[in-house]
Amino acid sequence: MLKLIDFKHKKWISALSYALFIIYIIFAVILLFLSPYRQAAYEINSAGTNPYNIIPFKTITDYIKASSHINQSIWMSNLFGNVLAFFPLGIFLPWLFKRFMGFWRTISTVFLATTSVEFLQFATRVGSFDIDDIILNTIGGAIGYLLIKIIFLLLLKGKTHGH
């Protein structure tokens, strides 16, 4: 009886996890391509040039340098928002797919996903290509991965000690 309950419990957790992953993907697509902010960026980029930054840490440094005389929410949302945007991907990949249990495979996938987003935003003119966004997004995925690995290790430790 206990095994049946445990199986049903795992089945619900798995279904909920996949549903949350799909919701995250839909939310990310809306936020990264369809939000009102992106539509405003499209209008600006359609009228002029499509800006880009290929110098690592330039945007990050510019925001930090300007932090004392620009609205704090602007630079905070740009820096930390980019970290948070791909944080869930670093959690969901190893949580849902065994082939992503390794750090480098997960981080490589996060890197490829965020690079694809940057190129698509540039090509569709709903954003600008910024290497710093790729760096911050990948850091977010790495933090998510490390968090889920710590949770896995704590759960494994709890099982081996009979808790």
C-alpha positions, -999 to 999 in steps of 0.1 A, spaced: 0 0 0 28 24 9 45 18 -24 13 26 -43 9 59 -24 45 68 -30 41 60 -67 10 82 -70 28 110 -50 58 109 -74 34 108 -104 17 140 -92 50 158 -85 62 148 -119 31 161 -137 31 193 -117 68 198 -125 63 194 -162 33 217 -160 53 244 -142 81 240 -168 56 246 -197 42 276 -178 77 290 -174 85 285 -211 52 303 -221 59 331 -196 95 335 -208 84 337 -245 57 363 -236 82 383 -215 111 381 -239 92 386 -272 55 398 -267 54 420 -236 44 457 -240 81 466 -232 92 445 -262 66 461 -285 79 495 -275 115 483 -283 102 471 -317 88 505 -325 121 522 -315 142 497 -334 120 498 -365 125 536 -367 162 535 -363 191 512 -360 190 479 -341 215 484 -312 239 457 -301 267 451 -277 294 425 -283 319 437 -257 316 415 -226 308 433 -193 303 467 -211 265 470 -203 270 456 -168 298 481 -161 278 510 -176 249 502 -154 270 500 -123 289 532 -131 256 550 -138 238 535 -108 241 567 -87 224 589 -112 198 567 -129 166 552 -115 177 523 -93 149 500 -105 161 503 -141 196 490 -135 185 465 -108 158 451 -131 183 449 -160 211 432 -141 191 410 -117 162 405 -141 185 389 -166 199 366 -139 164 357 -128 150 351 -163 170 319 -168 174 309 -132 143 285 -135 159 268 -166 189 258 -145 165 242 -121 141 226 -145 166 209 -168 183 187 -142 150 182 -123 131 169 -153 157 154 -176 184 130 -164 207 139 -192 210 174 -177 223 162 -143 258 174 -152 268 210 -147 284 216 -181 256 201 -201 230 222 -183 250 254 -185 258 248 -222 221 244 -229 212 275 -209 240 294 -228 226 282 -262 190 290 -252 199 326 -241 221 331 -272 192 320 -294 169 344 -276 194 373 -281 197 365 -318 159 362 -322 153 395 -304 179 412 -326 165 396 -358 129 404 -349 138 439 -335 121 433 -302 153 438 -284 190 443 -288 217 418 -290 238 422 -258 265 398 -248 261 409 -212 225 395 -213 239 362 -223 265 363 -195 238 373 -169 213 347 -182 239 320 -181 249 330 -145 212 327 -136 210 292 -151 242 282 -132 227 295 -99 195 276 -105 215 245 -113 236 248 -81 205 254 -60 188 222 -73 220 202 -69 222 213 -33 186 203 -28 193 169 -44 223 164 -22 203 173 10 175 150 0 200 122 -7 217 128 26 184 126 44 175 93 27 209 77 36 205 88 73 170 72 75 150 105 77 
